[in-house]
Amino acid sequence: MDLFPEEGYSSELPALAFSSEVWKARAFNEPILALESAVITHGLPRPHNLELALAVEEEARNQQVTPATVAVMDGKVRVGLTRPELERLATAEQTRKISRRDFGMALARGELGGTTVAATLIAARLAEIRVFATGGIGGVHRDAPFDVSADLPELAHSPLVVVCSGAKSILDLPATLEYLETVGVPVIGYRTREFPAFFSAESGLPVTESVDSIAEIVKIARAHWSMKLDSALLVVQPPPTEEALPRHQVEQAIRQALGEAYQQGIRGAAVTPFLLNRVAELSGGDSLRANLALLRNNARLGAEIAHSMAE
């Protein structure tokens, strides 16, 4: 009998399909790192999206951690993707951006979709994965305080360590931090006292607490959850120094991109991809390079945390 088939299923979680690699890691209680896939389908241009997907998985494996990229495919939420599945996701002409509200429709129709932070948190929570690495979380939008990313309420009841480089700098960062405080999500700066602004190391905003070691992150997470608190622990680190952009350069590009989005009538889920693409154009590709670097850096830190938690 093959204990580790190409896919694994749980009778308690019929919508989830685990890759053989993730199924095996779950069976032996080995460390697993959850990874989102909306960055592949909607966040990065080709061929950077596939190159990045493979690179962040490699960062996890280098730490003896199993990567679990999450996506919706063929009527299942797949936790862990094979190389052909990553290629399919990265090259598909039509994909749905999957957040909490989209699961039912995408699964029922057999659609192909990349999971956002919110959707990946849901899948990771069901799969009992405790660490998730991403680029930047969603948040409260500028000049539209009623427009709040589904990532934020999901963080409020997802007991995972979530590694990121703050919230996307196109957002209202002070309002986003206020929301996180209200719903009880601690923001832990890893070797920084300042909340990163995604492409930039500085935002002028403080984190809840600053730590210098992975062991301390794990200790805080366990103590947090020991109080029956089910919120995430948001661990933030700035982008690598050599790729980080000056805050004023990013802000200037964002303001221009926001004006263009308004003039063109871009609304809803299309806003973030438009702004990120336009900022990349206005920065001469510098923001794209920073994005790729911080994604790999965050995957590396997430894998180190997952490995430490497993020990």
VENCOR-V757993 format. One record per backbone hydrogen bond with DSSP energy under -1.0 kcal/mol. NH is the residue of the N-H (numbers start at 1). CO is the residue of the C=O. E is the energy in kcal/mol with one decimal. If there is no record, write none. Layout:
# VENCOR-V757993
nh->NH co->CO e->E
nh->NH co->CO e->E
This chain:
# VENCOR-V757993
nh->8 co->18 e->-2.9
nh->16 co->13 e->-1.6
nh->17 co->77 e->-2.3
nh->18 co->8 e->-3.1
nh->19 co->79 e->-1.9
nh->20 co->6 e->-1.2
nh->23 co->19 e->-3.1
nh->24 co->20 e->-2.3
nh->25 co->21 e->-1.8
nh->26 co->22 e->-2.6
nh->27 co->23 e->-2.0
nh->28 co->24 e->-1.8
nh->29 co->26 e->-1.1
nh->30 co->25 e->-2.9
nh->33 co->66 e->-2.6
nh->34 co->131 e->-2.6
nh->35 co->68 e->-2.0
nh->37 co->115 e->-1.5
nh->38 co->115 e->-2.4
nh->41 co->37 e->-2.0
nh->42 co->38 e->-3.2
nh->43 co->38 e->-1.2
nh->44 co->39 e->-1.2
nh->49 co->45 e->-1.6
nh->51 co->47 e->-2.1
nh->52 co->48 e->-2.7
nh->53 co->49 e->-2.2
nh->54 co->50 e->-2.3
nh->55 co->51 e->-2.0
nh->56 co->52 e->-2.8
nh->57 co->53 e->-1.4
nh->58 co->54 e->-1.9
nh->59 co->55 e->-1.9
nh->60 co->56 e->-1.5
nh->61 co->57 e->-2.3
nh->62 co->58 e->-2.2
nh->63 co->60 e->-1.6
nh->64 co->61 e->-2.0
nh->65 co->60 e->-1.9
nh->66 co->31 e->-2.4
nh->68 co->33 e->-2.9
nh->70 co->35 e->-2.5
nh->71 co->78 e->-1.9
nh->72 co->113 e->-2.3
nh->73 co->76 e->-2.6
nh->76 co->73 e->-1.8
nh->77 co->15 e->-3.1
nh->78 co->71 e->-2.9
nh->79 co->17 e->-2.8
nh->80 co->69 e->-2.6
nh->86 co->82 e->-2.3
nh->87 co->83 e->-2.4
nh->88 co->84 e->-2.4
nh->89 co->85 e->-2.2
nh->90 co->86 e->-2.4
nh->91 co->87 e->-1.5
nh->92 co->88 e->-1.1
nh->96 co->112 e->-2.5
nh->98 co->114 e->-3.0
nh->102 co->99 e->-1.4
nh->106 co->102 e->-2.5
nh->107 co->103 e->-2.9
nh->108 co->104 e->-2.4
nh->109 co->105 e->-1.8
nh->111 co->106 e->-2.3
nh->113 co->72 e->-2.5
nh->114 co->96 e->-1.7
nh->116 co->98 e->-2.8
nh->120 co->116 e->-2.6
nh->121 co->117 e->-2.4
nh->122 co->118 e->-1.8
nh->123 co->119 e->-2.2
nh->124 co->120 e->-2.9
nh->125 co->121 e->-2.5
nh->126 co->122 e->-2.2
nh->127 co->123 e->-2.1
nh->128 co->125 e->-1.0
nh->129 co->124 e->-2.8
nh->132 co->161 e->-2.6
nh->133 co->34 e->-2.2
nh->134 co->163 e->-2.6
nh->137 co->166 e->-1.8
nh->141 co->147 e->-2.4
nh->144 co->141 e->-1.5
nh->147 co->144 e->-2.4
nh->148 co->146 e->-1.2
nh->149 co->139 e->-2.2
nh->152 co->149 e->-1.1
nh->154 co->150 e->-1.4
nh->155 co->151 e->-2.1
nh->156 co->152 e->-1.1
nh->157 co->154 e->-1.2
nh->158 co->155 e->-1.0
nh->160 co->158 e->-2.6
nh->161 co->130 e->-2.9
nh->162 co->233 e->-2.6
nh->163 co->132 e->-2.8
nh->164 co->235 e->-2.4
nh->165 co->135 e->-3.3
nh->168 co->137 e->-1.9
nh->171 co->168 e->-2.1
nh->172 co->140 e->-3.0
nh->173 co->171 e->-1.1
nh->176 co->172 e->-2.0
nh->177 co->173 e->-2.4
nh->178 co->174 e->-2.1
nh->179 co->175 e->-2.1
nh->180 co->176 e->-2.2
nh->181 co->177 e->-2.2
nh->182 co->178 e->-2.3
nh->183 co->179 e->-2.1
nh->184 co->181 e->-1.1
nh->185 co->180 e->-2.8
nh->188 co->234 e->-3.2
nh->189 co->209 e->-3.2
nh->190 co->236 e->-3.0
nh->191 co->211 e->-3.2
nh->195 co->205 e->-3.3
nh->197 co->200 e->-2.1
nh->198 co->165 e->-1.6
nh->199 co->197 e->-1.4
nh->200 co->197 e->-1.1
nh->207 co->193 e->-1.2
nh->208 co->187 e->-1.7
nh->209 co->187 e->-1.5
nh->211 co->189 e->-2.8
nh->217 co->213 e->-1.3
nh->218 co->214 e->-2.4
nh->219 co->215 e->-2.2
nh->220 co->216 e->-2.5
nh->221 co->217 e->-2.5
nh->222 co->218 e->-2.4
nh->223 co->219 e->-2.1
nh->224 co->220 e->-2.7
nh->225 co->221 e->-2.4
nh->226 co->222 e->-1.5
nh->228 co->225 e->-1.8
nh->232 co->155 e->-2.8
nh->233 co->160 e->-2.5
nh->234 co->186 e->-2.2
nh->235 co->162 e->-2.8
nh->236 co->188 e->-2.9
nh->237 co->164 e->-1.9
nh->243 co->240 e->-1.8
nh->244 co->240 e->-1.7
nh->245 co->199 e->-2.4
nh->250 co->246 e->-1.8
nh->251 co->247 e->-2.6
nh->252 co->248 e->-1.9
nh->253 co->249 e->-1.7
nh->254 co->250 e->-2.6
nh->255 co->251 e->-2.3
nh->256 co->252 e->-1.7
nh->257 co->253 e->-2.5
nh->258 co->254 e->-2.9
nh->259 co->255 e->-1.9
nh->260 co->256 e->-2.0
nh->261 co->257 e->-2.4
nh->262 co->258 e->-2.1
nh->263 co->259 e->-2.2
nh->264 co->260 e->-2.0
nh->265 co->262 e->-1.0
nh->266 co->261 e->-2.4
nh->270 co->267 e->-1.4
nh->271 co->268 e->-1.8
nh->274 co->270 e->-1.7
nh->275 co->271 e->-2.8
nh->276 co->272 e->-2.6
nh->277 co->273 e->-2.3
nh->278 co->274 e->-2.6
nh->279 co->275 e->-2.7
nh->280 co->276 e->-1.8
nh->281 co->277 e->-1.8
nh->282 co->278 e->-2.8
nh->283 co->279 e->-1.9
nh->284 co->281 e->-1.3
nh->285 co->280 e->-2.9
nh->286 co->283 e->-1.3
nh->289 co->285 e->-2.0
nh->290 co->286 e->-2.2
nh->291 co->287 e->-2.4
nh->292 co->288 e->-2.5
nh->293 co->289 e->-2.1
nh->294 co->290 e->-2.6
nh->295 co->291 e->-2.0
nh->296 co->292 e->-1.7
nh->297 co->293 e->-2.3
nh->298 co->294 e->-2.6
nh->299 co->295 e->-1.9
nh->300 co->296 e->-2.1
nh->301 co->297 e->-2.1
nh->302 co->298 e->-2.9
nh->303 co->299 e->-2.4
nh->304 co->300 e->-2.0
nh->305 co->301 e->-2.3
nh->306 co->302 e->-2.7
nh->307 co->303 e->-2.5
nh->308 co->304 e->-2.1
nh->309 co->305 e->-2.8
nh->310 co->306 e->-1.9
nh->311 co->307 e->-1.4
